[in-house]
Structures are given as structure tokens and as C-alpha cells.
Amino acid sequence: MEPLNWNALLKKLEAEAASALGERARAKKLKAEVEKLLAMAEAEAADSETLDRLDMLLMRLTEALKENVCANTKCPHYDKKCKMR
């Protein structure tokens, strides 16, 4: 089995993530893929730059998938986009 070219794969994933941030379904699918790749990279002891880029990509996708409405019933922005988050 040929080793992965992490740099090329990361460039592709980062470009895909940039275009998927407005689309919840694509971002969710991409997040699952990045999670698997991060686990694989950690198992293969990939270099720290690769791990950092995967981790940052995962954080951006996780942030993009957060709900934008406030769930705190005591907040004045309840059930709306919260300005305190």
C-alpha cells in the first residue's frame, strides 16, 4: 500500500471545507472524513504540521456546524441568534 501524500490531501480538504462552510450537510460529511483522517494520521505518527492542519480544519468545521440559536432560556436572545455566544 502506498503511503498517503498528506500535503496534497490537506490542500484538497481545506479547499473543500472553504466551499462547504455554508452548506451544513456537506460540512457534516467532511467533518466525519476529517475525524477519520486525523485518527489515521495519529496512528501513523504523521508529522506535527499535518496533525495541526487536520486539527485546525476539524475545529473550523465543528464551529461551522454549531447551532446559531441561543438555547439558554434565561438569555434575552433565547431562540434567536445570540449576541452573547
Biopython code that builds the backbone (N, CA, C, O; Angstrom):
import numpy as np
from Bio.PDB.StructureBuilder import StructureBuilder

atoms = [
    (1, "MET", "N", (0.841, -1.184, 0.000)),
    (1, "MET", "CA", (0.000, 0.000, 0.000)),
    (1, "MET", "C", (0.886, 1.247, 0.000)),
    (1, "MET", "O", (1.823, 1.343, 0.792)),
    (2, "GLU", "N", (0.599, 2.172, -0.858)),
    (2, "GLU", "CA", (1.372, 3.397, -0.996)),
    (2, "GLU", "C", (1.020, 4.372, 0.124)),
    (2, "GLU", "O", (-0.157, 4.545, 0.439)),
    (3, "PRO", "N", (2.031, 5.020, 0.738)),
    (3, "PRO", "CA", (1.728, 5.986, 1.807)),
    (3, "PRO", "C", (0.965, 7.190, 1.262)),
    (3, "PRO", "O", (1.106, 7.564, 0.098)),
    (4, "LEU", "N", (0.157, 7.782, 2.129)),
    (4, "LEU", "CA", (-0.649, 8.940, 1.745)),
    (4, "LEU", "C", (0.222, 10.170, 1.552)),
    (4, "LEU", "O", (1.183, 10.387, 2.289)),
    (5, "ASN", "N", (-0.121, 10.962, 0.564)),
    (5, "ASN", "CA", (0.503, 12.260, 0.389)),
    (5, "ASN", "C", (-0.341, 13.248, 1.188)),
    (5, "ASN", "O", (-1.310, 13.807, 0.675)),
    (6, "TRP", "N", (0.036, 13.455, 2.442)),
    (6, "TRP", "CA", (-0.765, 14.260, 3.359)),
    (6, "TRP", "C", (-0.915, 15.697, 2.881)),
    (6, "TRP", "O", (-1.981, 16.295, 3.022)),
    (7, "ASN", "N", (0.161, 16.254, 2.312)),
    (7, "ASN", "CA", (0.109, 17.653, 1.889)),
    (7, "ASN", "C", (-0.940, 17.852, 0.789)),
    (7, "ASN", "O", (-1.737, 18.787, 0.860)),
    (8, "ALA", "N", (-0.944, 16.989, -0.215)),
    (8, "ALA", "CA", (-1.921, 17.101, -1.301)),
    (8, "ALA", "C", (-3.341, 16.873, -0.778)),
    (8, "ALA", "O", (-4.278, 17.570, -1.167)),
    (9, "LEU", "N", (-3.485, 15.889, 0.107)),
    (9, "LEU", "CA", (-4.795, 15.581, 0.681)),
    (9, "LEU", "C", (-5.317, 16.760, 1.510)),
    (9, "LEU", "O", (-6.498, 17.101, 1.442)),
    (10, "LEU", "N", (-4.441, 17.366, 2.280)),
    (10, "LEU", "CA", (-4.845, 18.511, 3.102)),
    (10, "LEU", "C", (-5.237, 19.712, 2.257)),
    (10, "LEU", "O", (-6.199, 20.407, 2.584)),
    (11, "LYS", "N", (-4.515, 19.966, 1.184)),
    (11, "LYS", "CA", (-4.885, 21.073, 0.296)),
    (11, "LYS", "C", (-6.281, 20.853, -0.264)),
    (11, "LYS", "O", (-7.087, 21.781, -0.323)),
    (12, "LYS", "N", (-6.564, 19.629, -0.673)),
    (12, "LYS", "CA", (-7.881, 19.288, -1.227)),
    (12, "LYS", "C", (-8.967, 19.469, -0.167)),
    (12, "LYS", "O", (-10.014, 20.053, -0.446)),
    (13, "LEU", "N", (-8.719, 18.968, 1.052)),
    (13, "LEU", "CA", (-9.699, 19.067, 2.131)),
    (13, "LEU", "C", (-9.943, 20.524, 2.546)),
    (13, "LEU", "O", (-11.082, 20.917, 2.798)),
    (14, "GLU", "N", (-8.888, 21.309, 2.615)),
    (14, "GLU", "CA", (-9.040, 22.711, 3.002)),
    (14, "GLU", "C", (-9.845, 23.487, 1.953)),
    (14, "GLU", "O", (-10.668, 24.333, 2.302)),
    (15, "ALA", "N", (-9.610, 23.203, 0.689)),
    (15, "ALA", "CA", (-10.382, 23.855, -0.373)),
    (15, "ALA", "C", (-11.844, 23.420, -0.316)),
    (15, "ALA", "O", (-12.752, 24.234, -0.490)),
    (16, "GLU", "N", (-12.059, 22.135, -0.074)),
    (16, "GLU", "CA", (-13.422, 21.612, 0.025)),
    (16, "GLU", "C", (-14.144, 22.218, 1.235)),
    (16, "GLU", "O", (-15.328, 22.544, 1.156)),
    (17, "ALA", "N", (-13.429, 22.364, 2.343)),
    (17, "ALA", "CA", (-14.026, 22.930, 3.554)),
    (17, "ALA", "C", (-14.403, 24.387, 3.341)),
    (17, "ALA", "O", (-15.447, 24.835, 3.816)),
    (18, "ALA", "N", (-13.571, 25.121, 2.638)),
    (18, "ALA", "CA", (-13.868, 26.537, 2.382)),
    (18, "ALA", "C", (-15.158, 26.686, 1.580)),
    (18, "ALA", "O", (-15.924, 27.624, 1.800)),
    (19, "SER", "N", (-15.396, 25.772, 0.663)),
    (19, "SER", "CA", (-16.618, 25.857, -0.139)),
    (19, "SER", "C", (-17.824, 25.239, 0.563)),
    (19, "SER", "O", (-18.963, 25.527, 0.196)),
    (20, "ALA", "N", (-17.591, 24.401, 1.559)),
    (20, "ALA", "CA", (-18.682, 23.694, 2.230)),
    (20, "ALA", "C", (-19.175, 24.395, 3.486)),
    (20, "ALA", "O", (-20.167, 23.955, 4.067)),
    (21, "LEU", "N", (-18.535, 25.451, 3.923)),
    (21, "LEU", "CA", (-18.906, 26.074, 5.195)),
    (21, "LEU", "C", (-20.327, 26.611, 5.219)),
    (21, "LEU", "O", (-20.926, 26.682, 6.292)),
    (22, "GLY", "N", (-20.878, 26.983, 4.103)),
    (22, "GLY", "CA", (-22.253, 27.465, 4.074)),
    (22, "GLY", "C", (-23.275, 26.354, 3.931)),
    (22, "GLY", "O", (-24.471, 26.590, 4.103)),
    (23, "GLU", "N", (-22.830, 25.161, 3.622)),
    (23, "GLU", "CA", (-23.729, 24.037, 3.404)),
    (23, "GLU", "C", (-23.567, 23.031, 4.534)),
    (23, "GLU", "O", (-22.555, 22.335, 4.618)),
    (24, "ARG", "N", (-24.545, 22.960, 5.380)),
    (24, "ARG", "CA", (-24.475, 22.136, 6.593)),
    (24, "ARG", "C", (-24.245, 20.646, 6.304)),
    (24, "ARG", "O", (-23.442, 20.012, 6.989)),
    (25, "ALA", "N", (-24.925, 20.082, 5.317)),
    (25, "ALA", "CA", (-24.807, 18.653, 5.030)),
    (25, "ALA", "C", (-23.403, 18.298, 4.541)),
    (25, "ALA", "O", (-22.825, 17.296, 4.962)),
    (26, "ARG", "N", (-22.860, 19.128, 3.650)),
    (26, "ARG", "CA", (-21.505, 18.863, 3.151)),
    (26, "ARG", "C", (-20.478, 19.043, 4.252)),
    (26, "ARG", "O", (-19.522, 18.272, 4.336)),
    (27, "ALA", "N", (-20.659, 20.041, 5.090)),
    (27, "ALA", "CA", (-19.721, 20.285, 6.180)),
    (27, "ALA", "C", (-19.745, 19.127, 7.177)),
    (27, "ALA", "O", (-18.704, 18.741, 7.708)),
    (28, "LYS", "N", (-20.921, 18.577, 7.428)),
    (28, "LYS", "CA", (-21.047, 17.456, 8.363)),
    (28, "LYS", "C", (-20.337, 16.218, 7.813)),
    (28, "LYS", "O", (-19.639, 15.518, 8.546)),
    (29, "LYS", "N", (-20.520, 15.958, 6.529)),
    (29, "LYS", "CA", (-19.864, 14.808, 5.884)),
    (29, "LYS", "C", (-18.349, 15.004, 5.892)),
    (29, "LYS", "O", (-17.599, 14.070, 6.175)),
    (30, "LEU", "N", (-17.911, 16.199, 5.588)),
    (30, "LEU", "CA", (-16.484, 16.495, 5.558)),
    (30, "LEU", "C", (-15.875, 16.395, 6.953)),
    (30, "LEU", "O", (-14.740, 15.943, 7.101)),
    (31, "LYS", "N", (-16.615, 16.808, 7.970)),
    (31, "LYS", "CA", (-16.124, 16.715, 9.349)),
    (31, "LYS", "C", (-15.873, 15.263, 9.738)),
    (31, "LYS", "O", (-14.866, 14.951, 10.374)),
    (32, "ALA", "N", (-16.794, 14.373, 9.355)),
    (32, "ALA", "CA", (-16.613, 12.950, 9.654)),
    (32, "ALA", "C", (-15.373, 12.401, 8.947)),
    (32, "ALA", "O", (-14.630, 11.601, 9.516)),
    (33, "GLU", "N", (-15.158, 12.830, 7.721)),
    (33, "GLU", "CA", (-13.980, 12.380, 6.972)),
    (33, "GLU", "C", (-12.691, 12.884, 7.617)),
    (33, "GLU", "O", (-11.713, 12.143, 7.719)),
    (34, "VAL", "N", (-12.691, 14.138, 8.049)),
    (34, "VAL", "CA", (-11.507, 14.715, 8.691)),
    (34, "VAL", "C", (-11.221, 14.015, 10.019)),
    (34, "VAL", "O", (-10.060, 13.801, 10.367)),
    (35, "GLU", "N", (-12.260, 13.661, 10.755)),
    (35, "GLU", "CA", (-12.071, 12.935, 12.013)),
    (35, "GLU", "C", (-11.371, 11.601, 11.773)),
    (35, "GLU", "O", (-10.457, 11.234, 12.511)),
    (36, "LYS", "N", (-11.804, 10.872, 10.732)),
    (36, "LYS", "CA", (-11.167, 9.592, 10.400)),
    (36, "LYS", "C", (-9.709, 9.792, 9.987)),
    (36, "LYS", "O", (-8.826, 9.044, 10.405)),
    (37, "LEU", "N", (-9.471, 10.811, 9.162)),
    (37, "LEU", "CA", (-8.105, 11.072, 8.707)),
    (37, "LEU", "C", (-7.194, 11.502, 9.847)),
    (37, "LEU", "O", (-6.016, 11.145, 9.867)),
    (38, "LEU", "N", (-7.724, 12.258, 10.789)),
    (38, "LEU", "CA", (-6.934, 12.671, 11.946)),
    (38, "LEU", "C", (-6.539, 11.455, 12.780)),
    (38, "LEU", "O", (-5.398, 11.346, 13.227)),
    (39, "ALA", "N", (-7.475, 10.554, 12.982)),
    (39, "ALA", "CA", (-7.161, 9.325, 13.728)),
    (39, "ALA", "C", (-6.114, 8.508, 12.985)),
    (39, "ALA", "O", (-5.206, 7.954, 13.604)),
    (40, "MET", "N", (-6.233, 8.428, 11.659)),
    (40, "MET", "CA", (-5.274, 7.682, 10.853)),
    (40, "MET", "C", (-3.892, 8.334, 10.926)),
    (40, "MET", "O", (-2.881, 7.643, 11.053)),
    (41, "ALA", "N", (-3.856, 9.658, 10.846)),
    (41, "ALA", "CA", (-2.586, 10.380, 10.907)),
    (41, "ALA", "C", (-1.909, 10.185, 12.257)),
    (41, "ALA", "O", (-0.690, 10.027, 12.332)),
    (42, "GLU", "N", (-2.709, 10.197, 13.328)),
    (42, "GLU", "CA", (-2.139, 9.967, 14.659)),
    (42, "GLU", "C", (-1.610, 8.547, 14.792)),
    (42, "GLU", "O", (-0.570, 8.336, 15.415)),
    (43, "ALA", "N", (-2.302, 7.574, 14.224)),
    (43, "ALA", "CA", (-1.860, 6.179, 14.283)),
    (43, "ALA", "C", (-0.576, 5.967, 13.487)),
    (43, "ALA", "O", (0.270, 5.156, 13.866)),
    (44, "GLU", "N", (-0.434, 6.699, 12.383)),
    (44, "GLU", "CA", (0.758, 6.571, 11.547)),
    (44, "GLU", "C", (1.894, 7.474, 12.022)),
    (44, "GLU", "O", (2.962, 7.489, 11.411)),
    (45, "ALA", "N", (1.685, 8.215, 13.086)),
    (45, "ALA", "CA", (2.665, 9.156, 13.629)),
    (45, "ALA", "C", (3.112, 10.141, 12.554)),
    (45, "ALA", "O", (4.305, 10.311, 12.303)),
    (46, "ALA", "N", (2.133, 10.784, 11.928)),
    (46, "ALA", "CA", (2.426, 11.796, 10.912)),
    (46, "ALA", "C", (3.115, 12.981, 11.571)),
    (46, "ALA", "O", (3.082, 13.131, 12.793)),
    (47, "ASP", "N", (3.741, 13.821, 10.751)),
    (47, "ASP", "CA", (4.466, 14.969, 11.309)),
    (47, "ASP", "C", (3.502, 15.943, 11.987)),
    (47, "ASP", "O", (2.297, 15.923, 11.738)),
    (48, "SER", "N", (4.057, 16.791, 12.845)),
    (48, "SER", "CA", (3.222, 17.684, 13.647)),
    (48, "SER", "C", (2.484, 18.715, 12.794)),
    (48, "SER", "O", (1.377, 19.116, 13.154)),
    (49, "GLU", "N", (3.060, 19.150, 11.685)),
    (49, "GLU", "CA", (2.377, 20.120, 10.821)),
    (49, "GLU", "C", (1.093, 19.518, 10.250)),
    (49, "GLU", "O", (0.063, 20.190, 10.194)),
    (50, "THR", "N", (1.153, 18.272, 9.834)),
    (50, "THR", "CA", (-0.026, 17.580, 9.294)),
    (50, "THR", "C", (-1.102, 17.459, 10.358)),
    (50, "THR", "O", (-2.273, 17.736, 10.099)),
    (51, "LEU", "N", (-0.708, 17.047, 11.547)),
    (51, "LEU", "CA", (-1.662, 16.898, 12.642)),
    (51, "LEU", "C", (-2.294, 18.242, 13.010)),
    (51, "LEU", "O", (-3.497, 18.322, 13.259)),
    (52, "ASP", "N", (-1.482, 19.285, 13.041)),
    (52, "ASP", "CA", (-2.002, 20.622, 13.360)),
    (52, "ASP", "C", (-3.003, 21.100, 12.309)),
    (52, "ASP", "O", (-4.050, 21.650, 12.648)),
    (53, "ARG", "N", (-2.675, 20.888, 11.030)),
    (53, "ARG", "CA", (-3.588, 21.327, 9.968)),
    (53, "ARG", "C", (-4.904, 20.564, 10.014)),
    (53, "ARG", "O", (-5.971, 21.148, 9.823)),
    (54, "LEU", "N", (-4.831, 19.252, 10.270)),
    (54, "LEU", "CA", (-6.059, 18.460, 10.387)),
    (54, "LEU", "C", (-6.873, 18.910, 11.588)),
    (54, "LEU", "O", (-8.098, 19.009, 11.514)),
    (55, "ASP", "N", (-6.195, 19.180, 12.688)),
    (55, "ASP", "CA", (-6.876, 19.622, 13.907)),
    (55, "ASP", "C", (-7.553, 20.976, 13.701)),
    (55, "ASP", "O", (-8.689, 21.171, 14.133)),
    (56, "MET", "N", (-6.872, 21.902, 13.054)),
    (56, "MET", "CA", (-7.462, 23.216, 12.785)),
    (56, "MET", "C", (-8.659, 23.102, 11.834)),
    (56, "MET", "O", (-9.665, 23.791, 12.004)),
    (57, "LEU", "N", (-8.540, 22.237, 10.848)),
    (57, "LEU", "CA", (-9.640, 22.023, 9.908)),
    (57, "LEU", "C", (-10.843, 21.446, 10.637)),
    (57, "LEU", "O", (-11.979, 21.851, 10.389)),
    (58, "LEU", "N", (-10.596, 20.503, 11.534)),
    (58, "LEU", "CA", (-11.674, 19.909, 12.323)),
    (58, "LEU", "C", (-12.331, 20.962, 13.220)),
    (58, "LEU", "O", (-13.552, 20.968, 13.375)),
    (59, "MET", "N", (-11.539, 21.835, 13.799)),
    (59, "MET", "CA", (-12.095, 22.892, 14.654)),
    (59, "MET", "C", (-12.953, 23.857, 13.843)),
    (59, "MET", "O", (-14.024, 24.259, 14.297)),
    (60, "ARG", "N", (-12.493, 24.237, 12.642)),
    (60, "ARG", "CA", (-13.289, 25.139, 11.797)),
    (60, "ARG", "C", (-14.609, 24.504, 11.402)),
    (60, "ARG", "O", (-15.647, 25.166, 11.408)),
    (61, "LEU", "N", (-14.574, 23.212, 11.056)),
    (61, "LEU", "CA", (-15.809, 22.531, 10.657)),
    (61, "LEU", "C", (-16.750, 22.377, 11.842)),
    (61, "LEU", "O", (-17.963, 22.529, 11.693)),
    (62, "THR", "N", (-16.209, 22.080, 13.010)),
    (62, "THR", "CA", (-17.033, 21.954, 14.212)),
    (62, "THR", "C", (-17.705, 23.282, 14.530)),
    (62, "THR", "O", (-18.888, 23.318, 14.872)),
    (63, "GLU", "N", (-16.960, 24.365, 14.420)),
    (63, "GLU", "CA", (-17.515, 25.702, 14.679)),
    (63, "GLU", "C", (-18.611, 26.037, 13.670)),
    (63, "GLU", "O", (-19.625, 26.639, 14.020)),
    (64, "ALA", "N", (-18.398, 25.643, 12.422)),
    (64, "ALA", "CA", (-19.389, 25.931, 11.370)),
    (64, "ALA", "C", (-20.681, 25.152, 11.587)),
    (64, "ALA", "O", (-21.746, 25.591, 11.152)),
    (65, "LEU", "N", (-20.600, 24.012, 12.248)),
    (65, "LEU", "CA", (-21.778, 23.171, 12.450)),
    (65, "LEU", "C", (-22.542, 23.501, 13.728)),
    (65, "LEU", "O", (-23.598, 22.921, 13.979)),
    (66, "LYS", "N", (-22.023, 24.423, 14.538)),
    (66, "LYS", "CA", (-22.726, 24.791, 15.766)),
    (66, "LYS", "C", (-24.041, 25.469, 15.426)),
    (66, "LYS", "O", (-24.155, 26.178, 14.426)),
    (67, "GLU", "N", (-25.009, 25.241, 16.260)),
    (67, "GLU", "CA", (-26.310, 25.905, 16.090)),
    (67, "GLU", "C", (-26.134, 27.393, 16.357)),
    (67, "GLU", "O", (-25.377, 27.777, 17.248)),
    (68, "ASN", "N", (-26.806, 28.208, 15.616)),
    (68, "ASN", "CA", (-26.685, 29.649, 15.761)),
    (68, "ASN", "C", (-27.733, 30.262, 16.680)),
    (68, "ASN", "O", (-27.732, 31.473, 16.900)),
    (69, "VAL", "N", (-28.619, 29.443, 17.215)),
    (69, "VAL", "CA", (-29.645, 29.999, 18.092)),
    (69, "VAL", "C", (-29.297, 29.707, 19.544)),
    (69, "VAL", "O", (-28.691, 28.685, 19.867)),
    (70, "CYS", "N", (-29.689, 30.618, 20.395)),
    (70, "CYS", "CA", (-29.399, 30.503, 21.820)),
    (70, "CYS", "C", (-30.360, 29.502, 22.472)),
    (70, "CYS", "O", (-31.565, 29.536, 22.223)),
    (71, "ALA", "N", (-29.822, 28.626, 23.297)),
    (71, "ALA", "CA", (-30.641, 27.627, 23.972)),
    (71, "ALA", "C", (-30.802, 27.938, 25.469)),
    (71, "ALA", "O", (-31.429, 27.171, 26.201)),
    (72, "ASN", "N", (-30.240, 29.054, 25.913)),
    (72, "ASN", "CA", (-30.328, 29.447, 27.307)),
    (72, "ASN", "C", (-31.644, 30.193, 27.526)),
    (72, "ASN", "O", (-31.827, 31.297, 27.012)),
    (73, "THR", "N", (-32.560, 29.589, 28.290)),
    (73, "THR", "CA", (-33.890, 30.187, 28.490)),
    (73, "THR", "C", (-33.846, 31.495, 29.266)),
    (73, "THR", "O", (-34.794, 32.277, 29.192)),
    (74, "LYS", "N", (-32.770, 31.757, 30.010)),
    (74, "LYS", "CA", (-32.659, 32.989, 30.783)),
    (74, "LYS", "C", (-32.013, 34.118, 29.980)),
    (74, "LYS", "O", (-31.950, 35.255, 30.447)),
    (75, "CYS", "N", (-31.544, 33.814, 28.801)),
    (75, "CYS", "CA", (-30.866, 34.804, 27.963)),
    (75, "CYS", "C", (-31.898, 35.657, 27.231)),
    (75, "CYS", "O", (-32.924, 35.136, 26.795)),
    (76, "PRO", "N", (-31.648, 36.952, 27.090)),
    (76, "PRO", "CA", (-32.593, 37.804, 26.347)),
    (76, "PRO", "C", (-32.659, 37.458, 24.856)),
    (76, "PRO", "O", (-33.580, 37.896, 24.166)),
    (77, "HIS", "N", (-31.711, 36.691, 24.358)),
    (77, "HIS", "CA", (-31.698, 36.310, 22.941)),
    (77, "HIS", "C", (-32.201, 34.880, 22.734)),
    (77, "HIS", "O", (-31.951, 34.289, 21.683)),
    (78, "TYR", "N", (-32.896, 34.326, 23.704)),
    (78, "TYR", "CA", (-33.363, 32.948, 23.616)),
    (78, "TYR", "C", (-34.105, 32.691, 22.307)),
    (78, "TYR", "O", (-34.961, 33.475, 21.899)),
    (79, "ASP", "N", (-33.768, 31.600, 21.671)),
    (79, "ASP", "CA", (-34.381, 31.137, 20.429)),
    (79, "ASP", "C", (-34.116, 32.088, 19.254)),
    (79, "ASP", "O", (-34.830, 32.052, 18.252)),
    (80, "LYS", "N", (-33.108, 32.921, 19.378)),
    (80, "LYS", "CA", (-32.667, 33.821, 18.305)),
    (80, "LYS", "C", (-31.156, 33.696, 18.216)),
    (80, "LYS", "O", (-30.538, 33.004, 19.025)),
    (81, "LYS", "N", (-30.565, 34.357, 17.246)),
    (81, "LYS", "CA", (-29.128, 34.397, 17.169)),
    (81, "LYS", "C", (-28.609, 35.175, 18.368)),
    (81, "LYS", "O", (-28.928, 36.353, 18.529)),
    (82, "CYS", "N", (-27.828, 34.540, 19.194)),
    (82, "CYS", "CA", (-27.382, 35.135, 20.448)),
    (82, "CYS", "C", (-26.135, 35.996, 20.243)),
    (82, "CYS", "O", (-25.181, 35.593, 19.578)),
    (83, "LYS", "N", (-26.170, 37.164, 20.820)),
    (83, "LYS", "CA", (-25.033, 38.071, 20.740)),
    (83, "LYS", "C", (-24.038, 37.809, 21.859)),
    (83, "LYS", "O", (-22.969, 38.417, 21.895)),
    (84, "MET", "N", (-24.378, 36.920, 22.762)),
    (84, "MET", "CA", (-23.509, 36.657, 23.914)),
    (84, "MET", "C", (-22.699, 35.379, 23.751)),
    (84, "MET", "O", (-21.932, 35.027, 24.647)),
    (85, "ARG", "N", (-22.843, 34.689, 22.657)),
    (85, "ARG", "CA", (-22.100, 33.448, 22.434)),
    (85, "ARG", "C", (-20.741, 33.724, 21.906)),
    (85, "ARG", "O", (-19.974, 32.793, 21.659)),
]
sb = StructureBuilder()
sb.init_structure("model")
sb.init_model(0)
sb.init_chain("A")
sb.init_seg("    ")
for serial, (resi, resn, name, xyz) in enumerate(atoms, 1):
    if name == "N":
        sb.init_residue(resn, " ", resi, " ")
    sb.init_atom(name, np.array(xyz, "f"), 0.0, 1.0, " ", f" {name:<3s}", serial, name[0])
structure = sb.get_structure()
